[in-house]
Amino acid sequence: MDRRTAVIGATSDYIDLIQNRLPGRAIFLTNRGEREKASEPKPDARNEVTSDLISQEAALSALKEHVDRWDVQLSGIACFDCESLLLAARTANLFDLPFPTLEAVSTCRDKFKAKSLWRQRGLPCPEAMLIQSADEALRFHKDLAGQTVLKPLTGSGSELVFVCSSEAECSSAYQNLQRRLTNHSDVRLYPREVSVSAPGRGPSAILEEFITGEEFSCDFILDRGLLEVIRFAEKIPARFHSPGTALAYIVPGRMPQSFDALRFNQLLLDAAHSLGIRRALCMADFILRDGQPVLLEITPRPGGDCLPSLIRQSCGLDMLAATLDFADGLPLNIPPHTEWKRLVGLRLFADCAGIIRHIDCEELQSDPRVCECVLSRSAGHSIVMPPEDYSSRLIGHVLFEPRSDSIESECVELAALLNLEIENL
């Protein structure tokens, strides 16, 4: 019988990479809308089933029918996207395969519940409040007595993240967030959670204390009570973009001397267990405050964006293959950090709205520091800026080997080499 890993809800670029690098390894359960807009080649009929993933029952039924028709046995469940994690958990339950439980995934996706559990266990994380009205946002902003961060309860990345320095900013931010969430098209990422228990209640959001410090992310594997960190990445913030936006990632991340790796591993283990995770390949975001980690998020999927390409160039580890291997119970060969080359993954953004009339990276690629340049947009692409849209401004990435300690300056210098012409609307 043909054994395949089920990849749940991946984007078309990831699907194309897996198809090319690991032919015959996976079956893809793909959102119909994602396939319809994809520019990459469609996998053959045996390798992909498309469905409207909003209806999880219909998606699971389509997958079950597909594997029966093609006489395929699923060997594991892999997921790369936050909005597909719940469906991945349900798929694992249907086919009796290892994956974090539905309850664990739901807890990870609920930023307030996750932080509440961590604080109950004395684990370092921002103080946070659940809010459902502008009045609550104002009251809790006063209680936190400083800058606060307002974000959706189940969001991902920097979308609809607001830093509030005053009561007026906090009130305006919640009203903006409420309006955006109420009309947001991605109901898998932002489920409709409107309370009708009392007048004036709106979509649930989280308000948390703003913590200053260097921000990092890491991938780790947790299995049989043992935890191993795969990689650390430093984040360089995009200062002139929306809050929470990363301009670049640096691997391997450099930790201060005060950082205790063994204690950090135990922190991750305790934090993951408190969320109900017992076996998973996870990503964690954290901030170093006074040299000590403060947890922001743990989610049972690997880091995305340009990180898989950055890791592969740095040490040769293919995180897409590693995710499928872990799903199938195969051992991972993680290169020691002494074998990692220090590289930067620079995200390329458009700085204004409009239509791309011309784009090329020939001059950028010719820079001796650059080892990879990928453009995800082409001429004719329409750019809409936040808060209306957070994804269309991202137009690609470049990986490079830094030549100085002024990495942010090098990022600005290299980004300026991109040949980009935008016609303003």
C-alpha positions as a printed NumPy array, in Angstrom:
array([[  0.   ,   0.   ,   0.   ],
       [  1.154,   3.543,  -0.798],
       [  2.037,   5.346,   2.47 ],
       [  1.864,   9.167,   2.469],
       [  2.07 ,  12.019,   4.969],
       [ -1.054,  14.191,   4.936],
       [ -0.126,  17.872,   4.657],
       [ -3.091,  19.891,   5.864],
       [ -3.872,  23.324,   4.434],
       [ -0.443,  24.325,   3.11 ],
       [  0.129,  27.267,   0.773],
       [  0.825,  26.578,  -2.881],
       [  4.51 ,  27.559,  -2.65 ],
       [  5.135,  25.038,   0.156],
       [  3.227,  22.389,  -1.781],
       [  5.386,  22.999,  -4.851],
       [  8.603,  22.788,  -2.799],
       [  7.543,  19.507,  -1.162],
       [  6.463,  18.085,  -4.522],
       [  9.859,  18.879,  -6.052],
       [ 12.064,  17.871,  -3.114],
       [ 10.063,  14.908,  -1.836],
       [  8.116,  13.479,  -4.777],
       [  5.548,  10.874,  -3.85 ],
       [  5.913,  11.588,  -0.139],
       [  2.766,  13.562,   0.662],
       [ -0.933,  13.953,   0.025],
       [ -2.115,  17.551,   0.271],
       [ -5.468,  18.621,   1.653],
       [ -5.603,  22.085,   0.107],
       [ -8.043,  24.934,   0.473],
       [ -9.89 ,  25.332,  -2.81 ],
       [ -9.355,  29.094,  -2.854],
       [ -5.589,  28.624,  -2.385],
       [ -5.399,  26.278,  -5.363],
       [ -7.502,  28.55 ,  -7.572],
       [ -5.182,  31.545,  -7.082],
       [ -1.925,  29.555,  -7.208],
       [  0.664,  30.227,  -9.888],
       [  2.573,  27.011,  -9.158],
       [  1.762,  23.764, -11.025],
       [ -1.113,  21.747,  -9.604],
       [ -0.127,  18.32 ,  -8.219],
       [ -1.582,  15.349, -10.056],
       [ -4.902,  13.894,  -8.95 ],
       [ -3.312,  11.266,  -6.706],
       [ -1.342,  13.798,  -4.673],
       [ -3.904,  16.473,  -3.813],
       [ -7.499,  16.811,  -2.744],
       [ -9.036,  20.281,  -2.675],
       [-11.947,  21.346,  -0.523],
       [-13.414,  24.377,   1.193],
       [-11.513,  24.035,   4.461],
       [-13.969,  26.311,   6.261],
       [-16.233,  23.254,   6.37 ],
       [-14.046,  20.832,   8.297],
       [-16.569,  18.011,   8.01 ],
       [-16.624,  18.321,   4.218],
       [-12.816,  18.525,   4.079],
       [-12.383,  15.401,   6.199],
       [-14.958,  13.537,   4.127],
       [-13.155,  14.53 ,   0.924],
       [ -9.813,  13.35 ,   2.282],
       [-11.261,  10.035,   3.483],
       [-12.853,   9.431,   0.095],
       [ -9.562,  10.327,  -1.63 ],
       [ -7.354,   7.917,   0.33 ],
       [ -9.914,   5.12 ,  -0.119],
       [-10.142,   5.712,  -3.864],
       [ -6.372,   5.712,  -4.354],
       [ -5.665,   2.955,  -1.814],
       [ -3.369,   5.208,   0.238],
       [ -2.462,   4.747,   3.886],
       [ -1.71 ,   7.925,   5.821],
       [  1.531,   7.656,   7.798],
       [  1.456,  11.007,   9.609],
       [ -0.071,  14.487,   9.803],
       [  1.895,  17.656,   9.042],
       [  0.737,  21.273,   9.192],
       [  2.549,  24.531,   8.442],
       [ -0.192,  27.142,   8.949],
       [ -1.929,  28.349,  12.113],
       [ -5.37 ,  28.469,  10.531],
       [ -5.145,  24.774,   9.571],
       [ -4.009,  23.389,  12.939],
       [ -7.502,  22.599,  14.216],
       [ -8.305,  20.722,  11.022],
       [ -4.977,  18.884,  11.282],
       [ -5.852,  17.799,  14.827],
       [ -9.232,  16.524,  13.679],
       [ -7.604,  14.699,  10.755],
       [ -5.177,  12.988,  13.118],
       [ -8.059,  11.926,  15.341],
       [-10.026,  10.523,  12.38 ],
       [ -7.09 ,   8.452,  11.123],
       [ -5.699,   7.604,  14.59 ],
       [ -2.345,   9.293,  13.946],
       [ -0.055,  11.284,  16.294],
       [ -0.665,  15.032,  16.48 ],
       [ -1.442,  17.48 ,  19.3  ],
       [ -5.016,  17.058,  20.484],
       [ -7.846,  19.348,  19.456],
       [ -7.903,  20.736,  23.002],
       [ -4.148,  21.445,  22.96 ],
       [ -4.343,  23.159,  19.571],
       [ -7.323,  25.254,  20.693],
       [ -5.385,  26.332,  23.781],
       [ -2.344,  27.313,  21.703],
       [ -4.505,  29.292,  19.302],
       [ -6.157,  31.225,  22.166],
       [ -3.47 ,  33.734,  23.151],
       [ -5.237,  34.741,  26.359],
       [ -5.832,  31.193,  27.561],
       [ -2.223,  30.231,  26.837],
       [ -0.813,  33.165,  28.797],
       [ -3.272,  32.573,  31.646],
       [ -2.062,  28.986,  31.992],
       [  1.569,  30.105,  31.934],
       [  1.012,  32.738,  34.594],
       [ -0.841,  30.228,  36.802],
       [  2.276,  28.053,  36.66 ],
       [  4.649,  30.927,  37.308],
       [  6.146,  30.876,  33.806],
       [  7.407,  34.24 ,  32.475],
       [  5.04 ,  35.85 ,  29.981],
       [  3.353,  39.254,  29.559],
       [  0.475,  40.151,  31.843],
       [ -2.64 ,  39.976,  29.669],
       [ -6.344,  40.745,  29.737],
       [ -9.254,  39.437,  27.673],
       [-11.363,  42.276,  26.291],
       [-14.623,  42.474,  24.359],
       [-15.363,  46.193,  24.358],
       [-13.652,  49.57 ,  24.045],
       [-14.507,  50.306,  27.701],
       [-12.685,  47.146,  28.807],
       [ -9.718,  48.082,  26.644],
       [ -9.528,  51.492,  28.334],
       [ -9.909,  50.085,  31.833],
       [ -7.266,  47.403,  31.377],
       [ -4.905,  49.852,  29.674],
       [ -5.07 ,  51.936,  32.854],
       [ -4.539,  48.861,  35.016],
       [ -1.408,  47.833,  33.108],
       [ -0.011,  51.364,  33.604],
       [  2.247,  51.66 ,  30.578],
       [  2.356,  50.884,  26.89 ],
       [  0.108,  47.992,  25.895],
       [ -0.264,  45.714,  22.891],
       [ -3.69 ,  44.974,  21.444],
       [ -4.05 ,  41.974,  19.135],
       [ -6.67 ,  39.461,  17.949],
       [ -7.225,  36.442,  20.155],
       [ -6.387,  33.927,  17.42 ],
       [ -4.301,  35.932,  14.982],
       [ -0.92 ,  35.24 ,  13.453],
       [  2.092,  37.423,  12.736],
       [  1.755,  41.203,  12.839],
       [ -1.756,  41.482,  11.42 ],
       [ -4.003,  43.79 ,  13.462],
       [ -1.377,  44.299,  16.174],
       [ -1.475,  47.755,  17.775],
       [  0.914,  49.332,  20.292],
       [ -1.03 ,  51.755,  22.502],
       [  0.666,  54.545,  24.442],
       [ -2.463,  56.37 ,  25.608],
       [ -6.102,  55.777,  26.434],
       [ -7.143,  57.458,  23.19 ],
       [ -4.864,  55.188,  21.15 ],
       [ -6.194,  52.129,  22.968],
       [ -9.828,  53.031,  22.345],
       [ -9.155,  53.814,  18.691],
       [ -7.183,  50.578,  18.252],
       [ -9.986,  48.403,  19.636],
       [-12.575,  50.083,  17.442],
       [-10.316,  49.564,  14.421],
       [ -9.698,  45.934,  15.364],
       [-13.414,  45.34 ,  15.946],
       [-14.28 ,  46.742,  12.537],
       [-11.584,  44.688,  10.772],
       [-12.416,  41.427,  12.529],
       [-16.14 ,  41.767,  11.947],
       [-15.568,  42.018,   8.197],
       [-12.435,  39.891,   7.851],
       [-12.563,  37.393,   4.977],
       [-10.307,  34.787,   6.626],
       [-12.738,  33.141,   9.018],
       [-10.384,  30.186,   9.556],
       [ -7.703,  32.464,  11.019],
       [-10.231,  34.719,  12.763],
       [-13.343,  32.686,  13.689],
       [-16.461,  34.729,  14.34 ],
       [-16.466,  35.128,  18.123],
       [-19.015,  37.857,  18.751],
       [-20.585,  37.78 ,  22.212],
       [-24.282,  38.623,  22.426],
       [-24.45 ,  38.409,  26.206],
       [-24.693,  42.174,  26.646],
       [-24.961,  45.315,  24.514],
       [-21.69 ,  46.802,  23.371],
       [-19.773,  43.504,  23.332],
       [-17.549,  42.847,  20.331],
       [-14.977,  40.372,  19.017],
       [-12.646,  38.942,  21.639],
       [ -9.14 ,  40.414,  21.71 ],
       [ -6.171,  40.363,  24.027],
       [ -4.522,  43.37 ,  25.63 ],
       [ -1.101,  42.71 ,  27.143],
       [  1.768,  44.659,  28.61 ],
       [  4.353,  45.931,  26.133],
       [  7.747,  44.405,  26.836],
       [ 10.914,  45.973,  25.488],
       [ 13.848,  43.794,  24.561],
       [ 15.351,  41.766,  21.771],
       [ 12.869,  39.382,  20.19 ],
       [ 13.704,  35.831,  19.142],
       [ 11.999,  32.764,  17.789],
       [ 12.965,  29.107,  17.849],
       [ 11.837,  25.739,  16.55 ],
       [ 11.967,  22.73 ,  18.836],
       [ 10.857,  19.119,  18.966],
       [  9.13 ,  17.584,  21.964],
       [  8.812,  13.807,  22.204],
       [  8.666,  11.317,  25.078],
       [  9.287,  14.049,  27.633],
       [ 12.493,  15.195,  25.926],
       [ 12.943,  18.546,  24.208],
       [ 15.553,  19.602,  21.648],
       [ 15.87 ,  23.084,  20.165],
       [ 16.439,  23.006,  16.399],
       [ 17.319,  26.661,  15.831],
       [ 17.332,  30.14 ,  17.347],
       [ 16.633,  33.204,  15.217],
       [ 17.017,  36.847,  16.162],
       [ 14.376,  39.214,  14.836],
       [ 15.127,  42.665,  13.472],
       [ 11.945,  44.76 ,  13.736],
       [ 10.671,  46.685,  10.733],
       [ 10.677,  50.112,  12.348],
       [  8.563,  51.858,   9.721],
       [  5.952,  49.139,   9.332],
       [  3.077,  47.997,  11.525],
       [  3.991,  46.819,  15.057],
       [  5.204,  43.243,  15.281],
       [  6.48 ,  43.157,  11.698],
       [  9.881,  41.5  ,  11.286],
       [ 12.239,  43.118,   8.816],
       [ 14.718,  40.239,   8.986],
       [ 15.762,  37.093,  10.825],
       [ 19.317,  36.144,  11.79 ],
       [ 20.404,  32.528,  12.282],
       [ 21.916,  31.255,  14.395],
       [ 20.706,  33.783,  16.953],
       [ 23.31 ,  35.036,  19.386],
       [ 22.277,  34.787,  22.994],
       [ 23.731,  36.905,  25.801],
       [ 26.058,  35.27 ,  28.316],
       [ 23.287,  35.416,  30.921],
       [ 21.16 ,  33.059,  28.809],
       [ 21.045,  29.542,  30.277],
       [ 20.196,  27.038,  27.512],
       [ 19.305,  24.216,  29.903],
       [ 16.931,  26.395,  31.905],
       [ 15.388,  27.652,  28.668],
       [ 14.775,  24.096,  27.466],
       [ 13.043,  23.328,  30.747],
       [ 10.964,  26.507,  30.374],
       [  9.838,  25.417,  26.902],
       [  9.064,  21.935,  28.184],
       [  6.965,  23.264,  31.077],
       [  5.216,  25.793,  28.84 ],
       [  4.367,  23.219,  26.154],
       [  3.134,  20.681,  28.708],
       [  0.928,  23.321,  30.342],
       [ -0.752,  23.835,  26.938],
       [ -1.397,  20.127,  26.612],
       [  1.353,  19.442,  24.064],
       [  3.116,  16.121,  24.579],
       [  4.601,  15.418,  21.153],
       [  5.061,  18.048,  18.454],
       [  7.408,  20.085,  16.321],
       [  6.785,  23.606,  17.615],
       [  7.707,  27.218,  17.135],
       [  8.117,  29.608,  20.067],
       [  8.398,  33.4  ,  20.125],
       [ 10.006,  35.106,  23.1  ],
       [ 11.605,  38.365,  24.212],
       [ 14.739,  38.72 ,  26.303],
       [ 14.018,  41.113,  29.167],
       [ 17.135,  41.802,  31.242],
       [ 18.72 ,  38.803,  29.564],
       [ 15.934,  36.399,  30.565],
       [ 13.288,  34.913,  28.216],
       [  9.656,  36.04 ,  28.381],
       [  7.325,  33.763,  26.402],
       [  5.018,  35.277,  23.801],
       [  3.658,  32.269,  21.938],
       [  4.082,  28.543,  21.334],
       [  2.356,  26.89 ,  18.408],
       [  2.646,  23.289,  17.148],
       [  4.083,  24.014,  13.724],
       [  7.519,  25.093,  12.45 ],
       [  8.406,  28.722,  11.796],
       [  7.359,  29.942,   8.369],
       [  7.998,  32.864,   6.051],
       [ 11.639,  32.841,   4.853],
       [ 12.863,  30.793,   7.84 ],
       [ 12.863,  27.36 ,   6.116],
       [ 14.994,  28.763,   3.276],
       [ 17.263,  30.54 ,   5.754],
       [ 17.795,  27.381,   7.83 ],
       [ 18.493,  25.293,   4.721],
       [ 21.111,  27.739,   3.475],
       [ 22.677,  28.061,   6.918],
       [ 23.112,  24.395,   7.84 ],
       [ 21.541,  22.216,   5.147],
       [ 18.529,  21.181,   7.251],
       [ 15.324,  21.065,   5.189],
       [ 12.568,  22.023,   7.64 ],
       [  9.817,  20.932,   5.245],
       [ 11.308,  17.438,   5.046],
       [ 12.015,  17.459,   8.785],
       [  8.367,  18.252,   9.524],
       [  7.2  ,  15.321,   7.413],
       [  9.837,  13.046,   8.974],
       [  8.739,  14.002,  12.478],
       [  5.101,  13.419,  11.552],
       [  6.032,   9.913,  10.418],
       [  8.011,   9.147,  13.571],
       [ 11.391,   9.211,  11.806],
       [ 14.515,  10.51 ,  13.603],
       [ 15.75 ,  14.012,  12.762],
       [ 19.414,  14.73 ,  12.127],
       [ 19.782,  18.262,  13.513],
       [ 23.165,  19.827,  12.701],
       [ 25.059,  21.127,  15.762],
       [ 25.094,  24.915,  15.98 ],
       [ 28.844,  24.905,  15.295],
       [ 28.001,  23.863,  11.73 ],
       [ 25.595,  26.748,  11.073],
       [ 26.748,  29.658,   8.934],
       [ 25.524,  33.054,  10.181],
       [ 23.008,  34.306,   7.629],
       [ 20.277,  36.924,   7.434],
       [ 16.846,  36.484,   5.899],
       [ 15.676,  39.926,   4.764],
       [ 11.991,  40.311,   3.967],
       [ 11.316,  42.612,   1.029],
       [  8.391,  45.012,   1.423],
       [  6.7  ,  47.562,  -0.784],
       [  6.511,  50.904,   1.03 ],
       [  3.367,  52.261,  -0.644],
       [  0.085,  51.125,  -2.148],
       [ -0.332,  50.732,  -5.871],
       [  0.24 ,  48.413,  -8.818],
       [  3.647,  46.868,  -9.491],
       [  4.696,  47.947, -12.968],
       [  8.177,  46.43 , -12.895],
       [ 10.156,  44.313, -10.455],
       [ 13.5  ,  42.524, -10.72 ],
       [ 16.336,  41.613,  -8.382],
       [ 19.262,  41.384, -10.848],
       [ 21.303,  44.091,  -9.118],
       [ 20.424,  42.668,  -5.701],
       [ 21.489,  39.158,  -6.694],
       [ 24.826,  40.432,  -8.001],
       [ 25.852,  41.661,  -4.535],
       [ 28.572,  39.272,  -3.25 ],
       [ 26.831,  38.916,   0.119],
       [ 23.634,  37.5  ,  -1.388],
       [ 23.103,  33.734,  -1.643],
       [ 19.399,  33.654,  -2.54 ],
       [ 16.769,  36.081,  -3.764],
       [ 13.136,  35.036,  -4.217],
       [ 10.394,  37.331,  -5.51 ],
       [  6.856,  36.243,  -4.691],
       [  5.17 ,  39.04 ,  -6.678],
       [  5.312,  40.105, -10.299],
       [  4.194,  42.995, -12.501],
       [  0.485,  43.66 , -12.171],
       [  0.32 ,  42.745,  -8.484],
       [ -1.884,  45.107,  -6.472],
       [ -0.442,  46.318,  -3.16 ],
       [ -2.776,  47.351,  -0.354],
       [ -1.212,  48.598,   2.865],
       [ -2.143,  47.819,   6.485],
       [ -4.511,  47.84 ,   8.223],
       [ -6.606,  46.987,   5.153],
       [ -4.174,  44.23 ,   4.082],
       [ -1.003,  42.881,   5.68 ],
       [  0.183,  40.344,   3.135],
       [  0.179,  42.054,  -0.258],
       [  3.044,  44.418,   0.71 ],
       [  5.446,  41.466,   1.189],
       [  7.044,  40.877,  -2.206],
       [  9.85 ,  38.412,  -1.493],
       [ 12.993,  37.753,   0.503],
       [ 16.758,  37.767,   0.153],
       [ 19.25 ,  35.675,   2.105],
       [ 22.708,  37.112,   2.679],
       [ 25.894,  36.706,   4.674],
       [ 26.458,  39.859,   6.774],
       [ 29.84 ,  41.549,   6.634],
       [ 29.469,  43.746,   9.722],
       [ 27.695,  44.023,  13.062],
       [ 25.41 ,  46.708,  11.588],
       [ 23.029,  44.164,  10.122],
       [ 20.041,  46.497,  10.036],
       [ 22.074,  48.979,   7.961],
       [ 23.052,  46.186,   5.585],
       [ 19.38 ,  45.237,   5.269],
       [ 18.441,  48.781,   4.298],
       [ 21.344,  48.934,   1.843],
       [ 20.429,  45.677,   0.131],
       [ 16.687,  46.401,   0.007],
       [ 17.515,  49.604,  -1.886],
       [ 19.037,  47.482,  -4.667],
       [ 15.663,  45.93 ,  -5.527],
       [ 14.376,  47.36 ,  -8.798],
       [ 10.742,  48.07 ,  -7.978],
       [  8.405,  50.449,  -9.801],
       [  4.962,  51.037,  -8.324],
       [  2.187,  53.076,  -9.92 ],
       [  0.288,  54.81 ,  -7.131],
       [ -3.479,  54.465,  -7.177]])
